[in-house]
Amino acid sequence: MRVAAIQMNSGPDVSANLELAGKLLTEAATEGCVLAVLPENFALMPERGKDKARYAEELDHGPIQAFLSETAARNRMWIIGG
């Protein structure tokens, strides 16, 4: 089994972080990986810690969860989002 350990420098822009993660995950899938592990805070590294609460998602609802689900299905891989 091929596994990808994704490294990235996330910032305060969730959309930009998801776009980068998507590119890296697609690249991993192209290389034959069936499992990918994203770093802690891959979707958001806020300038202030308290800003995280603004992006909190309810279970099964939200752009970060949708991104992980859709990307996993599209690339036929398991993704662990830190």
C-alpha positions in Angstrom: 0.0 0.0 0.0 1.3 3.4 -1.0 0.8 6.2 1.6 1.4 9.9 1.2 2.4 12.1 4.1 1.4 15.6 2.8 3.4 18.6 4.0 2.2 22.2 3.4 2.4 25.7 4.9 -1.2 26.6 5.6 -2.3 30.2 6.2 -5.4 32.1 7.2 -7.3 31.6 3.8 -9.3 28.3 4.0 -10.1 28.3 0.3 -6.4 28.7 -0.7 -5.4 26.0 1.7 -8.0 23.6 0.4 -6.9 24.3 -3.2 -3.3 23.5 -2.4 -4.3 20.4 -0.4 -6.4 19.3 -3.4 -3.5 19.6 -5.8 -1.2 17.7 -3.5 -3.8 14.9 -2.9 -4.4 14.5 -6.6 -0.7 14.3 -7.2 -0.5 11.6 -4.5 -3.3 9.7 -6.1 -1.6 9.9 -9.5 1.5 8.4 -7.8 -0.7 5.4 -6.7 -1.3 6.4 -3.1 -4.4 4.9 -1.5 -4.0 6.7 1.8 -3.0 10.3 2.4 -2.4 12.1 5.7 -2.7 15.8 5.9 -0.9 17.9 8.5 -2.5 19.4 11.6 -4.3 22.6 10.8 -4.1 21.9 7.0 -7.3 23.8 6.3 -6.6 26.9 8.5 -3.6 28.4 10.3 -5.2 31.6 11.6 -3.2 34.7 12.5 -4.8 34.5 16.0 -5.8 31.3 17.7 -9.2 32.5 18.6 -10.1 32.9 14.9 -10.4 29.1 14.6 -13.9 29.3 16.2 -15.2 31.3 13.3 -14.5 28.3 10.9 -15.9 25.6 13.2 -18.2 23.2 11.3 -21.2 21.2 12.5 -20.9 17.4 12.0 -21.4 16.5 8.3 -21.9 20.2 7.3 -19.2 22.6 6.0 -16.8 23.2 3.2 -13.8 21.5 4.8 -15.7 18.2 5.4 -17.2 18.4 1.9 -13.7 18.9 0.5 -12.3 15.9 2.3 -15.2 13.7 1.3 -15.4 14.8 -2.4 -11.6 14.6 -2.8 -11.4 11.2 -1.3 -14.2 9.9 -3.6 -12.7 11.6 -6.7 -9.2 10.2 -6.1 -10.4 6.8 -4.7 -8.3 7.2 -1.6 -8.6 7.4 2.1 -7.7 10.8 3.6 -6.9 11.7 7.2 -7.3 15.4 7.7 -5.3 16.8 10.7 
